[in-house]
Amino acid sequence: MSIVMTGGGTGGHLAIIKAVKEHLALQELVYIGSTKGQDKQWFEHDTDFKAHYFFETRGVVNQGILGKGVSLWMTAKATLQALKLLRKHQAKVVFSVGGFSAAPTAFAAKILRIPLVIHEQNAALGSLNKVLKPFATAFISSYLDESPIKAYPIKQIFFDNARVRQNVKTIIFLGGSQGAKAINALALQMAAQLKERGIKIIHQAGQNNIEAVKKAYDDLGIEAEVFGFTDRLADLMDEADFAIARSGASTLWELSATALPTLFIPYPHAASDHQFYNAQFLVEKELAWMMRENEIVVQKVLPLLEVNMEEKSKGLMQIVEKNGSVKIATLLTQM
């Protein structure tokens, strides 16, 4: 009997699988994803899985009529493959994190009446998860009151690093490993005034933007810690007293677990505008700030650095539950 994990495409989806599987060491695990997106990059050589499969599939959203037809045909073909694999590995439960690469295996699970557990990362439901929610054995979301598990599955180190911030001595700009032009531009616009205030700059500029952003800081005569991808993100968040970041689900909950007050700038082209709704969840509780890209004005951002961060830090500590990965892993083993 095996636990089959499926879905991905982007790091936000795949990080959930990575966090949960760490607590399933005694289980037989199988991963099924897609040749598109980042699935193979993350898990093709991951020895925690007994087997890995990558179907020729692609997304349906943002495709023309012909493109949608081709995508649906690829999904149907992959669903037949998934049926065979679920039988072969005697799947006792399928854990889906959504994304187009989850569709074939999730559909196959329902056809075979195998329990389907879905994790939705975002406040706005993904297209596939919205369709499958009524058919899921369990539907997990940190934003829904009816969710059986409210804790978001992130690594324990972010909780271990949690501390109450007060005055801003260090700021971190987080545009993701691919970078965010709007956040990069804002950081450079603020740089001179941050230097005047004695505020240290940590800046995730994106892997392809590192040299250009470093040169821009050098031209300004300003020291900054610039990076693209890093496995030290938890430590860098811990060092900071204030963040300016995208509001992908994993980033949002990691910042919250670290109790780091944040100004969120949602990615404007995210599916269903989910980054906006992720950030709004915290903004409505007065635990964060948010600006759309077209609303960014340096003169509106700088006053936030004068705010005492203690109240928001303490509020974030109270809203984030621990052990999300453990709770999900336990649920899967009990199916």
Beta strands, then each sheet from edge to edge (+ up, - down):
strand 1: 2-6
strand 2: 29-34
strand 3: 51-55
strand 4: 91-96
strand 5: 116-120
strand 6: 138-141
strand 7: 170-174
strand 8: 200-204
strand 9: 225-227
strand 10: 242-245
strand 11: 262-264
strand 12: 289-290
sheet 1: 3+ 2+ 1+ 4+ 5+ 6+
sheet 2: 9+ 8+ 7+ 10+ 11+ 12+
end
